[in-house]
Amino acid sequence: MKCPLCESTSYYKNGRRNDQQNYLCKNCGKQFFEPALPRSLEMDLLANSNGHTKVSITDEAELPLVKNLPEKITEKGLGSFNFILAEEVLQTILSPDCLESSVFSQLLLKIQQENEIRHKETGISLLLLDAENLKLDINSELFLASICKSPLQVKIAFANWKNPNIGKQDIELYNRGYQLVHVPEGKNSADAKMIAFGASILRSYPTLKEILVCSSDGILNHLCNELQNQGLIVYWVRRQGRNLHVENRNTGKLTDYSLAVATEVPSFEKVLDTIQDLIKTEQESINARLNSLVDVATSFQERCEINIQHNLKQPENEKITPVVNKSLTESIQEKEKQEDFTTIANGEILDKLLFKIIQDIHINSPTTKLSVPKLCSELQKITGESPNSIIKKLKLGSSFVKYLESSPTFTLKASGKEYEVTALFCD
């Protein structure tokens, strides 16, 4: 309200006349009455207030209801230019062409996306704990927090904290950030308080998305149903033996947590998947080793064929056996006769003994092919030990066959399922 003469807003009350408040201007000294509102303006203000907003008569007089005010007051007190400009802007925005334009549609889509992002970012999880019925350590609490998709920001514990059976649980929970709600002594007192508090939880936490109801009492089933009907994701946490049983009331998914070993108990399906993965990994490993073994066998076979072809291409006068001096062979045979082969001390003696066995069989039966098993049998008859034990005792390899393969004195040739043994100085 302003002075009608100098338009000053500095004035004070100066009594009443004819039930109207009289004012005195501090600037010019003019006395004036409070301007009366038109009846229609007063009714509009009362109709739009809904009983919630109290507007003073002074403020009501300056509201931009242009149609109900004289033109002179509108020009001086309301800023007609700004009002007309705002009216034109609103008319442009709310016109059908603007509302149906692609720019306006993109603007609405952008606002909707930002609201969805803000809505997701502000979602939280909440934990309600009946401390008289269930005890949660820090590891169990972290496991429950990992189940929720939204961050666990609020934790509330209910109990009669004067109960000596609680011990120092209130101090521990308080140090872990719990809000402690005290209930009087009585049966199901904590459960009743949890139900009463949880049923209206969205009033206190409007951004709540997920809630953990931690109690083994069956009466909490009513609270779970109510929270689920309010659109929340509800997890009912109960204790069964030495495990925590977590039930997602929205999907029916069950998760168990072992309190003894402080880890999640895998489901039967997860165990089967793990076993199948192990079997698959082992099969792949076996296949890889088999492929390596096949490569070694192929290389060995190719090497044997090259040696055989090389010997066949040589002229008769260039073969290895005729080059050997007969006197040298006879001297070796005489020396071997003088040696005692019952005790084999090294690889040199073993080679001499094997050479003697192969040569004797070749002399007695030139057409007979000497196989590895027959050579092993003859060697065991002489030494009284199996060839593999001799090889391992002398630390010459892992098996008798591998020793023959690595020896430059002997050659193995595949003959069916067995190997034929030949010596360097034998035909």
Residue, then its C-alpha position, 0 to 999 in steps of 0.5 A: m500500500k502506498c500514499p495516494l499523494c506522494e506514493s510513499t510506503s512509509y506510513y503508520k496507523n493513525g486511529r480509526r474512523n467509521d470502522q476504517q483504519n486511518y493512516l498518516c504518511k510520514n513523508c508528506g503528512k497526508q491522512f488516508f484510508e486503507p483502499a477497499l477491494p472490489r467484492s469480486l476480487e475478494m471472492d476470488l482470493l478466498a476461493n483460491s486460498n483453499g484455507h491454507t494461505k493467509v494474505s493480508i488485505t494490503d498484499e491482496a490489493e496489489l495482486p495482478l487481477v487487472k480486470n477488477l482494478p481501475e486502470k489508473i491503479t493498474e498503471k501505477g501499482l502493478g506494472s502493466f507493461n510487464f504483465i502484458l509481456a508475460e501474458e503474451v509469452l504465456q499465450t505463445i508457449l501455450s499455443p497449439d503450434c508451440l505445443e505440437s512442435s518438435v522442439f517442445s517435445q524434445l524439451l519435455l523428453k529432456i525434462q523427463q529423462e533428468n527427472e528419471i536420473r534424479h529419481k534413480e540417484t536419490g533411491i535408498s535402502l533401509l533396514l529395520l531390525d528387531a534387536e530382541n529377535l535377531k542379532l546382526d554382526i558387521n559381516s551379515e550387515l554388509f552381505l544384506a547391503s550387497i543384496c540391495k541395488s540401492p545404497l543402504q543409508v538408514k538402519i533402525a533397531f527396535a528393542n527394550w534397551k533396558n533389558p539386561n539380556i540385550g547386553k551392550q548391543d545398543i552401544e555396538l549398533y549405535n557405533r555402526g550408525y543405527q537409530l535406536v528406538h526404545v519400546p516398553e517391556g512386553k511381548n511382541s512390543a518391538d514387533a508392534k512398534m516396527i509394524a507401526f513405524g514401517a507402515s508409514i515409512l515413506r512419509s519419513y523417507p520418500t526416496l525409499k526403494e528397498i527395505l530389509v525387514c529383519s526378524s524371525d517373528g511371523i507377525l512381521n509378514h503383515l508388515c512385509n505385505e503392506l510395504q510391498n503394496q506401497g511399491l517397495i522391494v521388500y526383503w524378509v530376513r530370518r534366521q534358520g539354524r546357523n544361516l540367515h534366510v533372505e526372501n525377496r517378497n517381490t520375486g520369491k528369490l531365496t538367498d542363504y547366508s552362513l553365519a558360521v563361515a560368514t559367506e553366502v551359501p550357494s544354491f543347488e543350481k550354482v553348485l551344478d554350474t560350478i561342477q560343470d565348469l570344472i568338468k569342462t575345464e578338465q576336459e579342455s586340459i585333457n584334450a590339450r595334453l592329448n593333442s600334444l601327445v599326438d604331435v610328439a607321436t607324429s614327430f617320432q613316427e616321421r623321424c623313424e620313417i626318415n631313418i628307414q628311408h635313409n638306410l634303404k637308399q644307401p648301397e650295400n657297401e655303404k651300410i653301417t653293418p658291413v663297415v664294422n670290423k669283424s675283429l672289433t666285434e669279436s673283441i667286444q664279444e670276448k670282453e662282454k663274456q669276461e664282464d659280469f652283467t648281474t650288477i648294472a652300475n651305470g648306463e654304459i654297462l646297460d647299453k652293453l648288455l642290451f647290445k649283447i641280448i639283441q646281437d645274440i637273438h639276431i645271430n640265433s634267429p635272424t628273421t625274428k623281429l625283436s619287440v620291446p616286451k621280449l627285450c624286457s623279458e630277456l633283460q629281467k632274466i639276466t639281472g633279476e630286475s624289471p627294466n623300468s626299475i633299473i632305469k629309475k635306479l640309475k636315474l636314466g629316465s622315467s621308463f625303459v621305452k623312453y630310454l631306448e628312444s633317447s639312446p643313440t645306440f638303439t632304434l625303435k620302429a613301430s610294428g603294429k601296436e608294439y615297437e621293434v628294437t634294433a641296434l646300431f651294429c645289427d643288420 
